[in-house]
Amino acid sequence: MFSLLSSTRRFLIGTKSFQSIRTMASYNPKSIVFNHTCLRVKDPKVSVDYYTKNFGLKLIATKQFPELKFDLYFLSFNDAETGSPFDREGVLELTHNYGTENDPDYKINNGNVEPYRGFGHICFSVDNIQKSEENLLANGVKFQKKLSDGRQKNIAFALDPDNYWIELIEHGISKVENKTELSTYKFNHTMIRVKDPVASLKFYREVLGFKLLSTSVHENAKFTLYFLGYNHEDSFEENSLTRNDQASLESVLELTWNWGTEKEEGQIYHNGNVQVEGAEGNTQGYGHIGISVDNAEAWTKELEEKWGDQVTWGLKFNQGKLKNIAFIRDPDNYAIEILPSVGV
């Protein structure tokens, strides 16, 4: 099965290997990008077709690793042919481990079922949410929550072929009545649950350099949402974005804190990468988020020197079988890949 170790891989761009990239003296902090979110899928043909047909994502790269028995599929609404798949925001990485498509008993852990909750959903923002939902239903897409369900009438949750939740929100850009245009869709955010927001916000803001975009407190339901992203403008004021401002963005990270979890003992959420010993069936699903930077070696070296044993590394830079990437872990043991913008 795919694991964090097998996620430490060497990308190839065309026929050129970047395994021996020249080490630069430093990195540019403004080059740091929340590049991708990785999800394991059972059948890549089914999943790629689902995302391209229903939402308009483009398959921008495929990386095959037959020696490791897995392939990677990279999809994005931004299908610019120039540059690398890793120098942009809003990429969805689908990981296929060979043979799962032929296993009738194999099911993905979507992160929303006890006792293996952790990852929550990805989110696409659309121009016209009513028409988008209508079209998806006509295409046979299943829903966890339709617009008409529950108290919140301005969001919906579609289900992908592996039962991952896809939140739909509206950005309203170029909205036309009774019409939706797939080219306006955006990969808005990725949501994970966190135990202690103080520890998580410190890690993502101080260690990785995210900015707090906004906070949403839900007192009746006893949970708070923290939305983070990269904004390299010196004038940016944290915790200042409106819902509409945020809906127009890509590569936002949503941290969900259910009040009181910070008082519980030990790790309470599943990171999506651990195959739990003795569990019935597969417990893996969500893989990681990926952050790209112009010089991953320089940045990871700086992080090691600055934070020491205050942070945990799943894999330090260049210390695995496959080079030029690193994996750092957040306080809830979720994996964050750090990779060069040009690929590795």
N, C-alpha and C positions, 0 to 999 in steps of 0.2 A: 504494500500500500504506500501511497505518497505520504511522506512525512516531512517535518521541517528540514531534516537532513537532505532529503531528495529535492527539496526546493532550492538548495544551494547549487546553482547551476551556472553554466557558461553560455551566454547568448552568442550567436553568430549573426552578423549582419552581412547577408550575401555569402560570399566565400571568404570574407576577411575575418580573421579572429582578432578580437580585442583583448586576448588573454595577457598580452604584454604591453598594455597601454603605458605610454610614457607618464611617469609620475611627475605631476606639477608641484610647485612649491607650496601652493595654497589653493583654497577653493573660494568661489564667489558665493556668499550667503544668499544673494538675490537669485541664484540659479536653482535653489532648492524648490522642488515641486512635489506635491502629493500626486504621484503618477498613476498608481493602479490599485485595484482591489482584486484579490485572488480568491476564486471559489472553485472547489472541486465539482466536477460534473460526471454523471454516469455515462452519458452518450453524447460526445461532442457534436455529432451531426445533428442530432435533435436540438441540442442547446443553441448552437450557432444559428440554425435556421429559425429558432424561436425568437432570438434577440434581433436578428437582421430583419425578419419579416414583420414582426409586430411593433418594433420600436425604431427601426431604421439605423441601428448600430451597423458599422462597417467592420469587416474583418481586415485589420491593418497589418497583421503579421501572424505567422505560425512558426513555432519552433519545435522541432522533433528531436527526441532523445531516446532512440530505440535501445541504446545500451542501458538506460535507466528505466525503460519501459513506461515512459510518460511523454505526453505532448502538451504544448501550451498554445492557446489560441488567444490573441489579443484583439479586442474589439473597442471601437470608440466612435462617438458621434463626429469627432474631428478626424477626418480621413485624409489630412494633408499628406501628399506623397513625399514631400521633402522632409529631411530630418529623420530622427529616430522615433520609434514608438515610445521611447522612454524619456523624451524631452518635453512632454506635454501632460496636461491634466486629463482626468476623465477617462481612463482606460480600464476596461474590465478584462481581467485575465481568467480564462477558464482552463483548469487543469484536468487532463484526462489520464487516468492510470489504466494501462492496457488491460483489457479483459472485463472491466466492470460492466460494459454495455451488454455482455453476454451472460451476466450473472443475474438470474431472476430474483435472488434474495438480497441483492445489493441495494441499499437505500442510503441516500445522503442524510446526514444530520444537518437540518436547516438552522439550528441554533435557537429555536423557539420552543422546544419541547423538553420538559424536565425528564431526567436530571441533567441534561447536557445543554442547558441554555447558556448563551454568551453573545455571539453575533446575532443581530436582530434582522437587518434588512439592508438592501441598497435602495436608492431613490432616484427616480427620473422626474425632472420637472418638464412640464409640457405647456403648449400654448393654450389649449382648450381642453380642460380635464373632462368635461361632460362628453364631448365628442370623442376624445381618446378612449374613454371607458366604453362608449357605445361601439366603437370599431373593434376594440379588443374582445368584447363579448361576442360580436358577430364572427370573429375569427376563432372562437372556441376557447379563448383564454379563461382559465379559472381564476376566481377571486377569493382571497381570504376575507376581504371587506370591500363592499361596493360603496359608492358615494352615499347611497340611501341608507346604509346600515349605521347603527350607532349614533352617537351624539355629534361627532365631527363629520359634517357634510361636505367638507372641502378637501378631503383626502380619501384615497382608496389604496388597497393593497392587492396587486395581482400576484399570481403564483407562477413560477417558471416550471420547467419540466421536472426539476428536482425538489419542488416545493419550497424553494427559497422565496422569501417575501420581497416584492418590489413595490415600494411606496410610490404613489403618484401624487404630485402636487402641481399647482398651476403657477407658471411664471407670467403668463398673459402677454408675452412679447409678440407683437404682430398678430394678436388674436382676431380671428374672423368668426362670426357667428355660424354655428352648425358646420364648422370645418376644423380639421386639425392637420398640421403639416409636420411630418416626421423630421424634416430638416431643422426644425426649431427645438427639438428635444435636447435635454442636457442630462448628463450623469451628475446629479446634484450632490448626493451625499451617501456615506456608508455609516451605519449605526452599529455600535457595540455597547453592551452593558458594562458598567464599571462598579466596583464595590465601594470605593472611597473617592469621591470627586476631588478632594483636596490633593491626594497623592497623584491622581491621574492628571489633573490640570497642571500640577507642578512638572510632571514628566513631559507632557506634550508641549507645554509652553516654554519651560526653561531648558529642557534637554534638547528637544527637537525643533524648537523655534516656531511652533504654531502660534497663531493669534486667536484669542477668544472673539468670535464674531458676534454671538448673541447668546442669551440665556432665556429659557422658557420654563417657568415654574408652574406646576400643576398641583395646587395645594389640595384640592378635593381628592385627587387620585394618588397623592403623596409620591410624586416623582418630579425630577428636574432634568431638563435637557440642556446640554452644553454643546454649542456648535463652534467648531474650530476650523481654521484653514490658514493657508499661507497668504499673507499680504505684505509685500516688501516695501510699501510706501512709508516713508518716515512720518508722514502726517496722519497715518491711520490711527483712529481712536478705537481701542478695543471695546467689545460688548456694545457696539453702537448700531449694528445693522438691523433694518426692519425685515419683516418676513418677505416682503416683495424684493428687497435688495438681495437677500440671501438666495431666493428662489432662482435668480438669474445666474448663479455661480455654478461651477463644477468643482469636484474634489473637496467637498466639505466633510469633516469627520464629526459625527454626532455621538456624544457620550451620554448614555442614559443612566441616571442614578435613581434607584428606588430607595426611598428614605429608610434609614435604619440598617441597611446592609453593611455599612462601615463598622458596625458594632459586632458583626458576626465573626466567628473564628475561622481562620484559614482561607484558602482559595474557594470562592463560591461559584465562579463561572468557568465554563469549559471553553478553551481557546480555539477549538475547532481542529487542532492538529494532533491531539492525543487519542490513540486508540485505547480505550479504557479496558484494562485486563478484566476478563470475566463478563464483559458486557455482551448482551445479546445483539449481534449484528454490528454494523459499522457505527462509530461515534465521530468520525471525521466529516468535515464539510468546509467551512470557512478556513482559508489559509492564512492570509496576511494582508496588510496594506504595504505598498511599495513607495518609497520616497527616493527620487533621483536628484542628483547634484552633479555639477561639472567635474568635481574631483572627489570621488567617494572615499578614496584612501586618505586624503588629507582631512576630510571632515570626521571620519571615524576615528582617526588618530587623535584629533582634537577632543572628541567626546571622551575617549579613554583617558586622556591626560587630565581633563577637567573634572570628570565625574568619578573616575576610579571605580571602586566597588559599590558605589551608590546606584549603579545601573547594572543590569544583567545582560550578557550577550549570549544569544543562541549560537552565533557563529561570528568570530572576529574576522575582520577583513583579510582576505587572501589566506586564511588558515584552513580552509576546507579542500576537498579534492577538486572542486570547481572554484575558479578564482574570481576576483574583482567584485565580490559582493560581501555584505555582512548582514547579520540579523541581530537586532536588539529586541529586548522584551520589555513590555510595559508593566506596570504594577499588577495587572491581572493576568500576566503571562501571555498576552496576545503578542504575536510576532509582527515586527516591522522590518521589512527588507530595505536596505540602503544600497543603491546601485548607481553607476555612472549614467549620465544623461544620454551618452552615445551608445549605450548597450555594453555588454561585457562578454 
